Amino acid sequence: MPLEIERKFLVTGDGWRAAAHKVVPMAQGYLNDLAVLDRGEMNVSVRVRIAGDAAFLNLKSRELGHTRQEFDYPIPVADAQALLALCVGGRVEKRRHYVAHGDWTWEVDEFLGDNAGLVVAEIELPAADAAFDTPDWLGAEVTHLKRYYNLALAERPYRDWSAEERAATDAA
């Protein structure tokens, strides 16, 4: 069973930009909404993503936190475009910057459109307790905050968050 072990952090400043060695534009949407997961009617989110000139269908289990089951399948870009038209909620658009730091590669997502202004860094780890060096541009951890999940951003974008929601990083 494929597991994704990922930690998510806010980004402070632009210090990461100089270390970015690749940038990939992404557009993604969801074939189900957050409500069906919250109600337990589905146990997985279903995402369609176009990343550069590739496309994927992705399924992630609904657990909140750093470890979830994840299944990722390449699909034709034309199929992904057709599926994006069927998605519920909004489309999440971002530029993913790949940033080397120490022995790790961080994925820094610079959100666009309705989520502009939000910048989040993610690191995928081999184990939940794996040690990693934190770059100086890393802010508060938001791994356990559902509103920072892309599925939540598709339904309620960063543009609509209150000042309190943007500032709070210690409550779900």
C-alpha positions in Angstrom: 0.0 0.0 0.0 1.6 3.3 -1.1 1.9 5.8 1.8 2.6 9.5 1.6 4.4 10.9 4.7 4.4 14.6 4.2 4.8 17.7 6.5 3.5 21.1 5.4 4.7 24.5 6.5 4.0 28.1 5.8 6.8 30.0 4.0 8.2 33.3 5.2 10.0 35.6 2.9 11.6 34.8 -0.5 14.9 33.2 0.7 13.9 30.0 -1.0 13.7 31.4 -4.5 17.4 31.5 -5.1 17.7 27.7 -4.3 14.8 26.7 -6.6 16.1 24.5 -9.4 12.8 23.7 -11.2 9.4 25.3 -11.5 6.3 23.4 -12.7 2.9 25.1 -13.3 0.0 23.1 -12.0 -3.8 23.2 -12.3 -5.9 20.8 -10.3 -9.4 20.1 -9.3 -11.4 17.5 -7.3 -14.1 15.1 -8.4 -15.5 15.1 -4.8 -15.9 17.7 -2.2 -14.7 18.0 1.4 -18.3 17.5 2.8 -18.5 13.9 1.6 -15.2 13.2 3.4 -16.3 15.0 6.5 -19.6 13.1 6.6 -17.8 9.8 6.0 -19.6 9.1 2.7 -16.2 8.8 1.0 -12.9 7.8 2.4 -10.8 9.3 -0.3 -10.3 12.5 -2.2 -10.1 12.2 -6.0 -7.9 14.8 -7.7 -7.1 15.6 -11.3 -3.8 17.4 -11.9 -2.1 18.8 -14.9 1.6 19.4 -14.0 3.5 21.0 -16.9 3.0 18.7 -19.8 1.9 15.6 -17.7 -1.4 14.7 -16.1 -2.4 12.5 -13.2 -5.4 11.1 -11.4 -4.7 11.0 -7.7 -6.5 9.4 -4.7 -5.7 10.2 -1.1 -7.2 8.7 2.0 -9.1 11.1 4.2 -6.9 11.0 7.3 -5.8 14.4 8.7 -2.1 14.6 9.4 1.2 13.7 7.9 0.6 10.1 6.8 -2.0 9.0 4.3 -2.5 6.4 1.6 -1.9 7.9 -1.8 -2.4 6.4 -5.3 -1.2 8.4 -8.3 -1.8 7.4 -11.9 -0.6 9.1 -15.1 -3.4 9.9 -17.6 -3.5 11.6 -20.9 -3.6 15.4 -20.7 -6.7 15.5 -22.8 -8.5 13.3 -20.3 -7.3 15.4 -17.5 -8.7 18.5 -19.2 -12.1 16.8 -19.7 -12.1 15.7 -16.0 -11.2 19.2 -14.8 -14.4 20.4 -16.4 -16.3 17.9 -14.2 -14.7 18.9 -10.9 -16.7 20.4 -8.0 -15.5 23.5 -6.3 -12.8 25.8 -7.8 -9.6 25.0 -9.6 -6.4 25.3 -7.6 -3.6 26.9 -9.6 -0.1 27.1 -8.4 3.6 27.1 -9.4 5.5 24.3 -7.7 9.1 25.2 -7.0 11.6 22.4 -6.2 14.1 23.7 -3.7 17.1 21.7 -2.5 18.0 22.1 1.2 20.5 19.8 2.8 19.7 16.2 1.9 16.1 17.0 1.0 14.1 18.6 -1.8 11.3 20.8 -0.6 8.2 21.5 -2.8 7.3 25.2 -2.4 3.8 25.9 -3.7 3.2 29.5 -4.7 -0.6 29.6 -5.2 -2.2 31.7 -7.9 -5.7 32.9 -8.7 -8.2 32.8 -5.8 -5.4 31.4 -3.5 -2.8 34.1 -4.4 -0.8 35.2 -1.5 -0.5 31.7 0.0 2.9 30.0 -0.1 3.3 26.6 1.5 6.4 24.3 1.6 6.0 20.5 1.8 8.6 17.8 2.4 8.0 14.1 1.8 9.7 11.8 4.3 10.5 8.1 4.4 9.2 7.9 8.0 7.0 10.1 10.2 9.9 10.6 12.7 12.6 11.3 10.0 14.8 14.2 10.9 15.4 17.1 8.5 17.0 20.4 8.6 14.6 23.3 8.6 15.5 26.2 6.2 15.4 29.7 7.6 12.5 30.6 5.3 10.3 27.9 6.9 7.4 29.2 9.0 4.8 27.5 11.2 3.8 23.9 10.6 0.3 23.5 9.2 0.3 19.8 8.5 -2.7 19.2 10.8 -4.8 22.1 9.6 -7.4 21.0 7.1 -7.9 24.5 5.6 -4.4 24.3 4.0 -5.2 21.1 2.1 -5.7 21.6 -1.6 -9.1 20.1 -1.4 -10.2 22.7 1.2 -8.5 25.5 -0.9 -10.6 24.4 -3.9 -13.8 24.9 -2.0 -12.9 27.9 0.2 -9.9 29.7 -1.3 -7.4 31.8 0.6 -9.0 34.9 -0.8 -12.0 34.3 1.4 -10.2 33.7 4.7 -10.5 36.2 7.5 -7.4 37.9 9.0 -7.8 35.6 12.0 -7.7 32.5 9.8 -4.7 33.7 8.0 -2.9 34.3 11.3 -3.9 31.3 13.2 -1.7 28.2 12.9 -2.6 26.4 16.1 -6.3 25.4 15.6 -8.0 23.4 12.9 
